[in-house]
Amino acid sequence: MLDKKTDRWVIIGKDNCKWCFKAMTMFQTLGVEYDYYNMDRREDLKDFLISCGLTTAPQIYLNGYLIGGYDDTVEWFEYNAPPSYL
């Protein structure tokens, strides 16, 4: 079961990324905590994303599962988020 207080959201973004900023703003507006990692400052993250075939930012994960980019995450919240998230 999803729980806003215990779920672990991770945003992997990069410098000067408007979609990364929009994702962080959305999470802050919803009051959802997240960890942010900058792939421009972490070569291991960049290598990981490339090895997974992911070439855009942000990439957003929930409890270790890839949700996708910004648009995918907006869609997830619209169709899958339990009422406790909104």
Number of C-alpha atoms within 10 A of each C-alpha: 4 14 11 17 11 9 15 17 20 21 23 22 27 22 12 8 12 13 18 23 16 13 21 21 12 15 15 12 10 12 13 16 16 17 12 16 15 17 19 13 12 12 11 11 16 18 13 12 17 12 10 8 9 15 11 15 21 29 23 24 19 16 12 11 11 14 19 20 21 21 12 14 21 16 13 13 13 11 9 12 15 13 8 9 14 12
